Amino acid sequence: MPLRVHSMKDTLIRLYNYTCKRIFHHDSPLCLHTIRNELLRFEGGSVDLQIDNETGIAVMTLNNPRKMNAMTGKMMVDMSDCVHELEQWQEGKGLILRGEGGNLCTGGDLCFVKKALHFGDEMAIYQHDTLTRLLNLPLISVALIQGHALGGGAELCTACDYRVMSPGGRIGFVQIKMGLTTAWGAATRLTKLLGRRKALELLCSAKILLPSAALVSGLVDHVLPEGCENELLETQKWLLENFIAFDASLMRAIKSQVVHAEHAADVALALEKERKLFVQTWGGPAQLKALAANIKHKAPLKS
Ligand SMILES: C[C@@H](C(=O)O)C(=O)SCCNC(=O)CCNC(=O)[C@H](O)C(C)(C)COP(=O)(O)OP(=O)(O)OC[C@H]1O[C@@H](n2cnc3c(N)ncnc32)[C@H](O)[C@@H]1OP(=O)(O)O
């Protein structure tokens, strides 16, 4: 593992961050700012936000289609910025998270992963912060799973309130096959979502689920009809009809002040433990072996 040489400034920032964590139990903005600068060194792709004040629905698009929207460091920063913009959007009702080019996301960009083996804790801190803020938004959020949602891509889906899948969709928490535990907080959120038995099965088997199995498991809430011409539009319709037809301020208050407040109360500690476990696996022998094996995570032919 490469040794990192810290400047005096770097050491002081680390000390400040450590103190913030011990005394105030949160990651300091300074810590996130330092990580942001480091992540920006890993270029490629973007995450783009389109806000529509008329419908009250925003669309966040992962845009790195050549790599099936695998996430680079830059995309992580973009996503955090998009969430920040949504936090300021007072008229918003709904959010759809999607990927460009027929896939949602195949997890961490493996080129980035290989260069960031010294940087697992920092990446996890940053992604935990972004995805917790994403889930906390006072909007009804839906992940649209077209094509692959693998590894980190499946983790992103758990940071939305709902999941809609296209007939060609597939989702799998393949981290264990990559010698890892979840990097971005999905184990905690999945357990909340599906209960212990199902969460354990999905996390420990690395199974890739096709739409019918994903629906039966409860991981996915709706499967789009076969032959549907515009899946994004269809997802917007589903969101409008089922969740955001009524008063926006009441809907926002119900989510953020009641339903989510109850959820958030007991997850912080679990997320912290999940992150610490992940750091022990990142850059370890099992991950290095998996990276060298160039694994392709193929879905079963039918559920
Ligand atoms: C951070 C961590 C976590 O959550 O804890 C993780 O995410 S662990 C999970 C990390 N993700 C993975 O291990 C996914 C590895 N990739 C695969 O399993 C496979 O690519 C599939 C996603 C099943 C697709 O297979 P298929 O045969 O259909 O296409 P393909 O393999 O030719 O992929 C098309 C192009 O996308 C690229 N590509 C796909 N996924 C990528 C990824 N995660 N990072 C970097 N490049 C990726 C391929 O290298 C290829 O580029 P070229 O055409 O240039 O060769």
The ligand as an ORCA input file, in Angstrom:
! r2SCAN-3c Opt
* xyz 0 1
  C     -17.043      0.788     -4.873
  C     -17.476     -0.636     -4.684
  C     -18.576     -0.673     -3.634
  O     -19.738     -0.372     -3.837
  O     -18.256     -1.040     -2.532
  C     -17.982     -1.250     -5.990
  O     -18.732     -0.643     -6.706
  S     -17.528     -2.830     -6.350
  C     -18.246     -3.151     -7.958
  C     -17.369     -2.598     -9.071
  N     -17.953     -2.939    -10.369
  C     -17.640     -4.028    -11.046
  O     -16.858     -4.882    -10.620
  C     -18.240     -4.178    -12.453
  C     -17.300     -4.886    -13.403
  N     -17.895     -4.985    -14.749
  C     -18.700     -5.995    -15.107
  O     -19.049     -6.883    -14.326
  C     -19.151     -5.995    -16.540
  O     -18.519     -4.915    -17.230
  C     -20.680     -5.857    -16.684
  C     -21.217     -4.669    -15.902
  C     -21.382     -7.126    -16.217
  C     -21.032     -5.614    -18.172
  O     -20.532     -6.655    -18.991
  P     -20.660     -6.561    -20.586
  O     -19.973     -7.770    -21.132
  O     -22.090     -6.333    -20.943
  O     -19.901     -5.233    -21.014
  P     -18.347     -4.880    -20.841
  O     -17.746     -5.641    -19.728
  O     -17.696     -4.972    -22.175
  O     -18.461     -3.341    -20.358
  C     -18.581     -2.263    -21.252
  C     -17.493     -1.265    -20.917
  O     -17.773     -0.692    -19.647
  C     -16.643     -0.822    -18.793
  N     -17.066     -0.921    -17.392
  C     -18.169     -1.489    -16.906
  N     -18.208     -1.378    -15.576
  C     -17.083     -0.713    -15.191
  C     -16.552     -0.281    -13.950
  N     -17.178     -0.501    -12.792
  N     -15.386      0.390    -13.972
  C     -14.739      0.633    -15.119
  N     -15.181      0.233    -16.331
  C     -16.359     -0.416    -16.366
  C     -15.985     -2.103    -19.295
  O     -14.646     -2.185    -18.891
  C     -16.144     -1.924    -20.781
  O     -15.182     -1.005    -21.255
  P     -14.181     -1.357    -22.486
  O     -15.127     -1.578    -23.631
  O     -13.336     -0.118    -22.636
  O     -13.459     -2.583    -22.070
*
